[in-house]
């Protein structure tokens, strides 16, 4: 069930990461995930005036602070044809160093506008520069479908790209994918050693209705072994309505693991594309899928019990939208907060907060441990209960961080 739920999360994450939007209404601005009825993760999104996704921000929930803390951020750049050209990936060293570069992806296209090469670069702190790390190249069949993806890694010693993996795509007579086969290049034997493959069942609307994941030699040497399966059903508007996941057992066969139920806004016309329309599955799933969704509102995960019944597991995701007629500009930066007196011993004042918004101060010791959570009343926080020493005060509302400051309690 855990693997099935993570696959569901990856699906929607990739939808938002690589998709493009048509129209300027119904932009996805936030998702909230929960596990076993407990808050888990929150994501928020920003767009430019042309409706292109420019930022994705991920936060995780921490019970100790009763709020969300920063995990990762992605920023996107596009060319004049609205194609994704650069993605920056940041991670957060919370609560000390703040944001730092993780990697960068550069997207290149052929004359037909199809993926040609995707480079992954890693940030090198000592040289303060981007360094080559990986790349993947695409080739296509006569119908314009992805036929092969080659994966390379950069060898700093030889200053050359070294071939590492390959994904081959196979299509039926209707040009619908039914398999992608992944292998690793053996530099000793100069052969391609099989790794895993995905088998697809696709309906007449190009919806994936079944997916089976197999690994080579998992159960028996020299043979494909089943691991996971997902069966999907769609509503009359082409929306994904239900997904049922199963794990494979060599004795009992396929065993139900989890089920996800998706709920949509029925008042929203299916001709309007709300979720991003394209999902690019790069390294694991290498096909392209088209999602024709109404506005998705909610999905809930279920677990299959020994009593042969489905019960809600408590894992769910809520989606929040905002309608705009002229697009969404990136939000203006928040004013920096200040605290005084600093050093202080009792009541200290915090400036730079938005009037009418409720805040609290999460107090961290210099080892990063949460020392306490203090209420902020009208811009004032009482620190009399803290021991003398140096702290980091993080001032936050329910869904955002207003700022962080170092504070000395005397």
KOLKOLFI-647954 format. One record per residue (C-alpha): residue number from 1; y negated, x, z negated. Coordinates in Angstrom, 2 decimals. Layout:
<pts>
[pt NUM; [Y; X; Z]]
...
</pts>
This chain:
<pts>
[pt 1; [0.00; 0.00; 0.00]]
[pt 2; [-2.37; 2.85; -0.85]]
[pt 3; [-1.87; 4.40; 2.59]]
[pt 4; [-2.33; 1.04; 4.27]]
[pt 5; [-5.56; 0.41; 2.38]]
[pt 6; [-6.88; 3.85; 3.25]]
[pt 7; [-6.12; 3.19; 6.92]]
[pt 8; [-8.17; -0.01; 6.67]]
[pt 9; [-11.05; 1.94; 5.16]]
[pt 10; [-10.78; 4.61; 7.88]]
[pt 11; [-10.83; 1.90; 10.55]]
[pt 12; [-14.12; 0.45; 9.41]]
[pt 13; [-15.58; 3.85; 8.64]]
[pt 14; [-14.91; 5.02; 12.20]]
[pt 15; [-16.26; 1.80; 13.59]]
[pt 16; [-19.58; 2.51; 11.95]]
[pt 17; [-19.49; 6.24; 12.55]]
[pt 18; [-19.03; 6.28; 16.31]]
[pt 19; [-20.06; 2.83; 17.50]]
[pt 20; [-23.08; 1.71; 19.46]]
[pt 21; [-24.89; -1.60; 19.08]]
[pt 22; [-25.82; -4.23; 21.63]]
[pt 23; [-28.83; -6.37; 20.86]]
[pt 24; [-31.14; -6.13; 17.88]]
[pt 25; [-29.81; -8.66; 15.43]]
[pt 26; [-27.15; -8.63; 12.77]]
[pt 27; [-27.19; -4.93; 11.91]]
[pt 28; [-24.67; -3.84; 9.32]]
[pt 29; [-26.75; -2.36; 6.51]]
[pt 30; [-24.28; -2.04; 3.63]]
[pt 31; [-20.62; -2.27; 2.67]]
[pt 32; [-19.26; -2.51; -0.87]]
[pt 33; [-15.63; -1.61; -1.59]]
[pt 34; [-13.61; -2.43; -4.69]]
[pt 35; [-10.14; -1.41; -5.85]]
[pt 36; [-8.22; -3.60; -8.29]]
[pt 37; [-11.38; -5.65; -8.83]]
[pt 38; [-13.32; -2.54; -9.85]]
[pt 39; [-16.32; -1.23; -7.95]]
[pt 40; [-15.32; 1.77; -5.88]]
[pt 41; [-17.56; 2.77; -2.99]]
[pt 42; [-20.78; 1.72; -1.30]]
[pt 43; [-22.04; 2.61; 2.17]]
[pt 44; [-25.46; 2.02; 3.67]]
[pt 45; [-26.74; 2.47; 7.21]]
[pt 46; [-30.06; 3.13; 8.93]]
[pt 47; [-31.16; 2.55; 12.53]]
[pt 48; [-34.01; 3.61; 14.76]]
[pt 49; [-36.35; 1.31; 16.67]]
[pt 50; [-33.87; 1.14; 19.56]]
[pt 51; [-31.11; -0.13; 17.29]]
[pt 52; [-29.14; 3.11; 17.28]]
[pt 53; [-27.35; 4.17; 14.11]]
[pt 54; [-29.18; 7.18; 12.68]]
[pt 55; [-27.67; 7.54; 9.22]]
[pt 56; [-24.61; 6.61; 7.19]]
[pt 57; [-24.75; 7.16; 3.43]]
[pt 58; [-21.68; 7.08; 1.16]]
[pt 59; [-21.76; 6.66; -2.62]]
[pt 60; [-18.94; 6.40; -5.15]]
[pt 61; [-18.97; 4.28; -8.28]]
[pt 62; [-18.79; 5.97; -11.68]]
[pt 63; [-18.07; 3.84; -14.73]]
[pt 64; [-19.62; 6.42; -17.06]]
[pt 65; [-23.04; 5.87; -15.52]]
[pt 66; [-22.43; 2.25; -14.43]]
[pt 67; [-23.72; 3.07; -11.00]]
[pt 68; [-23.15; 4.91; -7.73]]
[pt 69; [-23.57; 8.63; -7.08]]
[pt 70; [-23.99; 10.43; -3.75]]
[pt 71; [-20.91; 11.77; -1.97]]
[pt 72; [-21.67; 12.28; 1.72]]
[pt 73; [-24.29; 11.58; 4.36]]
[pt 74; [-24.08; 11.57; 8.15]]
[pt 75; [-27.08; 11.78; 10.47]]
[pt 76; [-26.85; 11.00; 14.19]]
[pt 77; [-28.88; 11.99; 17.24]]
[pt 78; [-28.75; 10.31; 20.65]]
[pt 79; [-29.85; 11.15; 24.16]]
[pt 80; [-31.96; 9.05; 26.54]]
[pt 81; [-28.81; 7.17; 27.62]]
[pt 82; [-28.14; 6.14; 24.00]]
[pt 83; [-25.12; 8.41; 23.80]]
[pt 84; [-24.26; 10.17; 20.58]]
[pt 85; [-25.07; 13.86; 20.96]]
[pt 86; [-25.09; 15.36; 17.46]]
[pt 87; [-23.68; 14.36; 14.10]]
[pt 88; [-24.66; 16.23; 10.93]]
[pt 89; [-22.35; 15.95; 7.95]]
[pt 90; [-23.81; 16.61; 4.49]]
[pt 91; [-22.06; 16.64; 1.15]]
[pt 92; [-23.64; 16.38; -2.27]]
[pt 93; [-23.05; 18.84; -5.09]]
[pt 94; [-23.77; 16.26; -7.72]]
[pt 95; [-25.88; 16.43; -9.85]]
[pt 96; [-27.11; 20.01; -9.47]]
[pt 97; [-27.53; 21.54; -6.02]]
[pt 98; [-28.09; 18.27; -4.19]]
[pt 99; [-27.36; 17.95; -0.47]]
[pt 100; [-25.93; 20.79; 1.59]]
[pt 101; [-24.64; 21.14; 5.14]]
[pt 102; [-20.89; 20.67; 5.65]]
[pt 103; [-20.43; 20.64; 9.41]]
[pt 104; [-21.96; 19.53; 12.68]]
[pt 105; [-20.38; 17.85; 15.69]]
[pt 106; [-21.85; 18.26; 19.17]]
[pt 107; [-20.82; 15.75; 21.86]]
[pt 108; [-20.83; 16.61; 25.56]]
[pt 109; [-20.17; 14.23; 28.47]]
[pt 110; [-19.08; 14.54; 32.07]]
[pt 111; [-20.93; 13.12; 35.08]]
[pt 112; [-19.24; 9.76; 34.55]]
[pt 113; [-20.53; 9.56; 30.98]]
[pt 114; [-17.11; 10.15; 29.43]]
[pt 115; [-16.27; 12.52; 26.59]]
[pt 116; [-15.93; 16.05; 27.91]]
[pt 117; [-16.04; 18.43; 24.94]]
[pt 118; [-16.65; 17.88; 21.23]]
[pt 119; [-17.55; 20.97; 19.22]]
[pt 120; [-17.24; 21.18; 15.45]]
[pt 121; [-19.42; 23.80; 13.79]]
[pt 122; [-19.38; 24.84; 10.13]]
[pt 123; [-22.43; 25.86; 8.17]]
[pt 124; [-22.40; 29.50; 7.08]]
[pt 125; [-24.59; 29.89; 4.00]]
[pt 126; [-24.84; 33.72; 3.99]]
[pt 127; [-26.20; 33.80; 7.54]]
[pt 128; [-27.89; 30.37; 7.27]]
[pt 129; [-26.54; 29.42; 10.68]]
[pt 130; [-23.96; 27.24; 12.36]]
[pt 131; [-20.66; 28.93; 13.28]]
[pt 132; [-18.06; 27.81; 15.83]]
[pt 133; [-15.06; 26.21; 14.16]]
[pt 134; [-13.14; 23.76; 16.40]]
[pt 135; [-13.39; 22.04; 19.73]]
[pt 136; [-11.53; 19.36; 21.62]]
[pt 137; [-11.59; 18.86; 25.39]]
[pt 138; [-10.80; 15.68; 27.34]]
[pt 139; [-9.18; 15.05; 30.70]]
[pt 140; [-8.65; 11.70; 32.43]]
[pt 141; [-6.21; 10.00; 34.77]]
[pt 142; [-7.06; 8.32; 38.09]]
[pt 143; [-7.94; 5.09; 36.29]]
[pt 144; [-10.48; 6.87; 34.11]]
[pt 145; [-8.37; 6.64; 30.96]]
[pt 146; [-7.98; 9.55; 28.54]]
[pt 147; [-4.87; 11.43; 29.64]]
[pt 148; [-4.97; 14.57; 27.51]]
[pt 149; [-6.93; 15.99; 24.59]]
[pt 150; [-6.63; 19.68; 23.77]]
[pt 151; [-7.54; 21.04; 20.34]]
[pt 152; [-8.79; 24.60; 19.79]]
[pt 153; [-9.84; 26.70; 16.82]]
[pt 154; [-12.32; 29.56; 16.94]]
[pt 155; [-11.00; 33.02; 16.16]]
[pt 156; [-13.79; 35.13; 14.74]]
[pt 157; [-11.79; 38.34; 15.14]]
[pt 158; [-11.24; 38.03; 18.89]]
[pt 159; [-14.30; 35.85; 19.50]]
[pt 160; [-12.09; 33.51; 21.53]]
[pt 161; [-10.91; 29.91; 21.36]]
[pt 162; [-7.23; 29.62; 20.43]]
[pt 163; [-5.25; 26.59; 21.59]]
[pt 164; [-3.67; 24.71; 18.70]]
[pt 165; [-2.78; 21.12; 19.53]]
[pt 166; [-2.47; 18.55; 22.26]]
[pt 167; [-2.52; 14.76; 22.49]]
[pt 168; [-1.05; 13.03; 25.54]]
[pt 169; [-1.80; 9.38; 26.29]]
[pt 170; [0.55; 7.08; 28.16]]
[pt 171; [-0.40; 3.75; 29.74]]
[pt 172; [1.47; 0.84; 31.29]]
[pt 173; [0.92; -0.58; 34.77]]
[pt 174; [-2.04; -2.59; 33.42]]
[pt 175; [-3.71; 0.61; 32.15]]
[pt 176; [-3.14; -0.39; 28.53]]
[pt 177; [-2.13; 2.37; 26.18]]
[pt 178; [1.36; 2.20; 24.67]]
[pt 179; [1.74; 5.71; 23.23]]
[pt 180; [-0.17; 8.82; 22.24]]
[pt 181; [1.95; 11.87; 21.58]]
[pt 182; [0.72; 14.82; 19.50]]
[pt 183; [2.18; 18.31; 19.55]]
[pt 184; [1.33; 21.80; 18.28]]
[pt 185; [1.38; 24.89; 20.47]]
[pt 186; [3.88; 27.51; 19.35]]
[pt 187; [2.36; 30.88; 20.22]]
[pt 188; [5.67; 32.64; 19.55]]
[pt 189; [7.78; 30.60; 21.97]]
[pt 190; [4.90; 29.40; 24.22]]
[pt 191; [6.21; 25.84; 23.82]]
[pt 192; [4.69; 22.61; 22.60]]
[pt 193; [6.41; 21.51; 19.36]]
[pt 194; [6.26; 17.74; 18.72]]
[pt 195; [4.41; 16.59; 15.60]]
[pt 196; [3.82; 12.84; 15.60]]
[pt 197; [3.18; 9.91; 17.89]]
[pt 198; [1.61; 6.45; 17.76]]
[pt 199; [3.25; 3.53; 19.55]]
[pt 200; [1.06; 0.55; 20.44]]
[pt 201; [1.59; -3.03; 21.44]]
[pt 202; [-1.48; -4.42; 23.23]]
[pt 203; [-2.13; -8.05; 24.23]]
[pt 204; [-3.84; -9.27; 27.40]]
[pt 205; [-7.25; -8.99; 25.74]]
[pt 206; [-6.70; -5.30; 25.02]]
[pt 207; [-6.27; -5.99; 21.30]]
[pt 208; [-3.81; -3.74; 19.49]]
[pt 209; [-1.32; -6.17; 17.94]]
[pt 210; [1.19; -3.61; 16.71]]
[pt 211; [1.06; 0.04; 15.77]]
[pt 212; [3.91; 2.31; 14.66]]
[pt 213; [3.42; 5.83; 13.38]]
[pt 214; [6.34; 8.26; 13.77]]
[pt 215; [6.81; 11.92; 12.90]]
[pt 216; [9.21; 14.31; 14.58]]
[pt 217; [12.13; 15.34; 12.37]]
[pt 218; [10.91; 13.34; 9.35]]
[pt 219; [14.26; 11.67; 8.60]]
[pt 220; [16.58; 13.58; 10.92]]
[pt 221; [16.24; 16.92; 12.68]]
[pt 222; [15.48; 16.57; 16.36]]
[pt 223; [14.55; 12.88; 16.28]]
[pt 224; [11.54; 10.63; 15.74]]
[pt 225; [11.32; 9.00; 12.31]]
[pt 226; [9.41; 5.81; 11.52]]
[pt 227; [6.86; 6.03; 8.71]]
[pt 228; [4.27; 3.23; 8.97]]
[pt 229; [3.80; 0.03; 10.92]]
[pt 230; [0.91; -2.42; 11.19]]
[pt 231; [1.06; -5.86; 12.81]]
[pt 232; [-2.29; -7.51; 13.60]]
[pt 233; [-3.34; -11.02; 14.53]]
[pt 234; [-6.64; -12.11; 16.08]]
[pt 235; [-8.56; -15.37; 16.05]]
[pt 236; [-9.73; -17.30; 19.12]]
[pt 237; [-12.94; -15.23; 19.28]]
[pt 238; [-11.07; -11.93; 19.40]]
[pt 239; [-11.78; -11.08; 15.77]]
[pt 240; [-9.18; -9.19; 13.76]]
[pt 241; [-7.95; -11.90; 11.38]]
[pt 242; [-4.97; -10.35; 9.61]]
[pt 243; [-3.20; -7.00; 9.39]]
[pt 244; [0.19; -6.57; 7.74]]
[pt 245; [1.33; -3.05; 6.91]]
[pt 246; [4.86; -1.84; 6.25]]
[pt 247; [6.49; 1.39; 5.10]]
[pt 248; [9.80; 2.47; 6.55]]
[pt 249; [12.84; 3.07; 4.35]]
[pt 250; [15.88; 4.74; 6.00]]
[pt 251; [18.23; 2.43; 4.08]]
[pt 252; [16.40; -0.91; 4.03]]
[pt 253; [14.27; -0.55; 7.15]]
[pt 254; [10.71; -1.88; 7.30]]
[pt 255; [9.37; -3.00; 3.93]]
[pt 256; [6.10; -4.87; 3.47]]
[pt 257; [3.42; -2.75; 1.86]]
[pt 258; [0.12; -4.56; 2.19]]
[pt 259; [-1.85; -7.19; 4.02]]
[pt 260; [-5.57; -7.46; 4.79]]
[pt 261; [-7.29; -10.79; 5.45]]
[pt 262; [-10.64; -10.71; 7.26]]
[pt 263; [-13.28; -13.43; 6.94]]
[pt 264; [-16.08; -13.99; 9.47]]
[pt 265; [-19.24; -16.01; 9.72]]
[pt 266; [-18.22; -18.95; 11.96]]
[pt 267; [-21.83; -19.82; 12.73]]
[pt 268; [-22.41; -16.53; 14.49]]
[pt 269; [-21.77; -16.58; 18.22]]
[pt 270; [-18.90; -14.40; 19.36]]
[pt 271; [-21.00; -13.37; 22.36]]
[pt 272; [-23.15; -11.32; 20.00]]
[pt 273; [-21.56; -8.03; 19.10]]
[pt 274; [-22.15; -7.25; 15.44]]
[pt 275; [-19.76; -4.51; 14.58]]
[pt 276; [-20.16; -1.45; 16.81]]
[pt 277; [-18.35; -2.12; 20.07]]
[pt 278; [-16.54; 1.18; 20.50]]
[pt 279; [-14.31; 3.13; 18.18]]
[pt 280; [-13.48; 6.69; 19.13]]
[pt 281; [-10.34; 7.90; 17.37]]
[pt 282; [-10.60; 11.64; 17.87]]
[pt 283; [-8.02; 13.70; 16.10]]
[pt 284; [-5.50; 11.16; 14.81]]
[pt 285; [-5.76; 8.13; 17.03]]
[pt 286; [-7.10; 9.27; 20.36]]
[pt 287; [-7.53; 6.01; 22.23]]
[pt 288; [-10.55; 3.80; 22.62]]
[pt 289; [-10.51; 0.25; 21.28]]
[pt 290; [-12.95; -2.57; 21.90]]
[pt 291; [-13.77; -4.86; 18.99]]
[pt 292; [-15.24; -8.27; 19.88]]
[pt 293; [-16.19; -9.40; 16.42]]
[pt 294; [-18.23; -12.18; 14.94]]
[pt 295; [-20.14; -11.06; 11.89]]
[pt 296; [-17.46; -9.92; 9.44]]
[pt 297; [-18.28; -10.91; 5.89]]
[pt 298; [-15.35; -9.88; 3.76]]
[pt 299; [-11.82; -8.60; 3.79]]
[pt 300; [-9.30; -8.65; 0.96]]
[pt 301; [-6.08; -6.67; 0.59]]
[pt 302; [-2.82; -8.18; -0.66]]
[pt 303; [0.41; -6.62; -1.93]]
[pt 304; [3.92; -7.87; -1.29]]
[pt 305; [5.92; -8.49; -4.49]]
[pt 306; [9.61; -8.48; -5.32]]
[pt 307; [9.37; -12.27; -5.49]]
[pt 308; [8.70; -12.22; -1.72]]
[pt 309; [5.12; -13.43; -2.11]]
[pt 310; [1.72; -12.02; -1.21]]
[pt 311; [-0.71; -11.65; -4.12]]
[pt 312; [-4.31; -10.37; -4.01]]
[pt 313; [-4.33; -6.71; -5.01]]
[pt 314; [-8.00; -6.73; -5.83]]
[pt 315; [-8.93; -4.28; -3.08]]
[pt 316; [-11.69; -5.73; -0.96]]
[pt 317; [-14.78; -4.91; 1.07]]
[pt 318; [-17.95; -6.94; 1.43]]
[pt 319; [-20.29; -6.47; 4.40]]
[pt 320; [-24.04; -7.07; 4.27]]
[pt 321; [-26.32; -7.52; 7.28]]
[pt 322; [-29.99; -7.81; 8.05]]
[pt 323; [-31.42; -9.51; 11.14]]
[pt 324; [-34.24; -7.76; 12.98]]
[pt 325; [-36.02; -8.67; 16.19]]
[pt 326; [-37.57; -5.29; 16.88]]
[pt 327; [-35.02; -2.90; 15.46]]
[pt 328; [-34.94; -1.02; 12.19]]
[pt 329; [-37.06; 1.98; 11.47]]
[pt 330; [-35.81; 4.66; 9.12]]
[pt 331; [-36.96; 3.96; 5.61]]
[pt 332; [-39.96; 5.90; 4.39]]
[pt 333; [-39.10; 8.62; 1.87]]
[pt 334; [-39.30; 7.57; -1.76]]
[pt 335; [-42.13; 8.99; -3.84]]
[pt 336; [-41.08; 11.84; -6.08]]
[pt 337; [-40.72; 10.91; -9.74]]
[pt 338; [-42.26; 12.88; -12.57]]
[pt 339; [-41.66; 12.79; -16.30]]
[pt 340; [-44.08; 13.57; -19.11]]
[pt 341; [-44.42; 14.90; -21.70]]
[pt 342; [-41.86; 17.53; -20.74]]
[pt 343; [-40.72; 19.00; -23.12]]
[pt 344; [-40.59; 15.81; -25.20]]
[pt 345; [-38.95; 14.43; -28.30]]
[pt 346; [-39.25; 10.62; -28.33]]
[pt 347; [-40.79; 8.32; -25.70]]
[pt 348; [-41.40; 9.94; -22.32]]
[pt 349; [-43.06; 8.39; -19.27]]
[pt 350; [-41.62; 8.26; -15.74]]
[pt 351; [-43.94; 7.85; -12.76]]
[pt 352; [-43.10; 7.10; -9.13]]
[pt 353; [-40.92; 4.02; -9.77]]
[pt 354; [-41.20; 0.78; -7.81]]
[pt 355; [-42.82; -2.00; -9.86]]
[pt 356; [-40.49; -4.90; -10.60]]
[pt 357; [-37.28; -2.89; -10.07]]
[pt 358; [-34.87; -2.32; -12.95]]
[pt 359; [-33.97; 1.31; -13.73]]
[pt 360; [-31.90; 3.38; -16.12]]
[pt 361; [-31.73; 7.12; -16.79]]
[pt 362; [-28.37; 8.87; -16.57]]
[pt 363; [-28.47; 11.99; -18.73]]
[pt 364; [-26.41; 15.06; -17.74]]
[pt 365; [-25.80; 18.17; -19.76]]
[pt 366; [-26.10; 21.51; -18.02]]
[pt 367; [-22.33; 21.56; -17.41]]
[pt 368; [-22.60; 18.36; -15.35]]
[pt 369; [-21.08; 16.12; -18.02]]
[pt 370; [-22.63; 12.68; -18.53]]
[pt 371; [-24.20; 12.71; -21.98]]
[pt 372; [-25.47; 9.15; -21.96]]
[pt 373; [-27.24; 6.37; -20.13]]
[pt 374; [-30.68; 5.37; -21.41]]
[pt 375; [-32.62; 2.22; -20.51]]
[pt 376; [-35.97; 2.57; -18.75]]
[pt 377; [-38.45; -0.03; -19.96]]
[pt 378; [-41.74; -0.28; -18.10]]
[pt 379; [-41.47; 3.34; -17.04]]
[pt 380; [-40.68; 4.61; -20.54]]
[pt 381; [-37.39; 6.09; -21.76]]
[pt 382; [-36.61; 6.97; -25.38]]
[pt 383; [-34.90; 10.37; -25.70]]
[pt 384; [-34.94; 10.58; -29.49]]
[pt 385; [-31.13; 10.24; -29.62]]
[pt 386; [-30.58; 13.40; -27.57]]
[pt 387; [-29.92; 16.76; -29.20]]
[pt 388; [-32.38; 19.55; -28.56]]
[pt 389; [-31.69; 21.29; -25.27]]
[pt 390; [-32.06; 21.10; -21.50]]
[pt 391; [-30.85; 18.10; -19.49]]
[pt 392; [-30.98; 16.56; -16.04]]
[pt 393; [-32.33; 13.01; -16.03]]
[pt 394; [-31.31; 10.96; -13.02]]
[pt 395; [-33.31; 7.78; -12.70]]
[pt 396; [-31.53; 5.07; -10.71]]
[pt 397; [-31.41; 1.39; -9.98]]
[pt 398; [-28.18; -0.45; -9.22]]
[pt 399; [-27.93; 0.85; -5.66]]
[pt 400; [-30.19; 3.86; -5.25]]
[pt 401; [-31.33; 7.04; -6.94]]
[pt 402; [-35.07; 7.20; -7.49]]
[pt 403; [-35.03; 10.87; -8.39]]
[pt 404; [-33.77; 13.64; -10.65]]
[pt 405; [-35.76; 15.88; -12.98]]
[pt 406; [-34.97; 18.62; -15.46]]
[pt 407; [-36.02; 17.70; -18.99]]
[pt 408; [-36.21; 19.66; -22.23]]
[pt 409; [-35.64; 17.79; -25.47]]
[pt 410; [-37.39; 19.49; -28.40]]
</pts>
